[in-house]
Amino acid sequence: MPDAENREKRTEGKFQTWSEHTQGVWERSQRIVGLYRPFIECWAEKVLGLEDTRKTDFVDTVLWAMRAAVLFHDIGKLNQNWQDIVWKNEQKISNQHNTDFIARTSPVPDEQVRSQLQKPRYHAHFAYPFVKTFLHKILGDYRFLDTIALAAARHHSLEVSGAIKANEFRWAQLGNQSAQECLNQLVQTVLGSLSGEESRQLEEALQEASNAVTQSSQADEPPGPTDDFYFLYCLTNRLVKVCDWEDAGDTQIELR
């Protein structure tokens, strides 16, 4: 298995805080959506029948939504249970103390140490209600946004349905710092300065999404090959996975 994919799947190999990893995948997504844009423009025109300004506006919106899916794909790692387990693992690996929310542990020195580590619970499925709620609040009630959210939630396994139970997710707390504060600071950093109305809308979307991930969410199914949005689903899932691999391995993978 390639080193970058191995690091991403095992959640180890290069110590990273959650903010470092999230900002890393966001930055890598900018280059990759630029590579994908011609394909989405062609799809919007040939399949959806959009032209001129309508096509341009729609493609801009789709690409932004796909990048938002990348930005929030690891929201499940801010679950208290997940943080507790991976920090215990990190202390067995490096004796490092938990001073920040973690996304990936250090390289495991040998199999003896690995045998002592606890496997964290699944985190990817939490992205579905969070991304779905966030995108609907920002962009409107469109079915293709659910498709993008589910594609993000399935970045580790095709079996993920996006279904979660109420209170399965609990926002992590580290000393006086809450995971929600960490999330809000990160979003402000990556999106830059916004107007008053944009800032208010973003704040409301983050709050609603933060509430949604703690509540129950029904299962969803990916679109089939005959669905208009199947192409978008496949491309979003690829974008999230490749950004994850690239940041984990600190390398360029997509269309290098």
Secondary structure by P-SEA (a helix, b strand, c coil): ccaaaaaaaacccccccaaaaaaaaaaaaaaaaaaaaaaaaaaaaccccccaaaaaaaaaaaaaaaaaaaaccccccccaaaaaaaaaaaaaccccccccccccccccccaaaaaabbbbcccccccaaaaaaaaaacccccaaaaaaaaaaaaccccccccccccccbbbbbcccccaaaaaaaaaaaaaccccaaaaaaaaaaaaaaaaaaabbbbbbbcccccccaaaaaaaaaaaaaaaaaaaaaccccccc
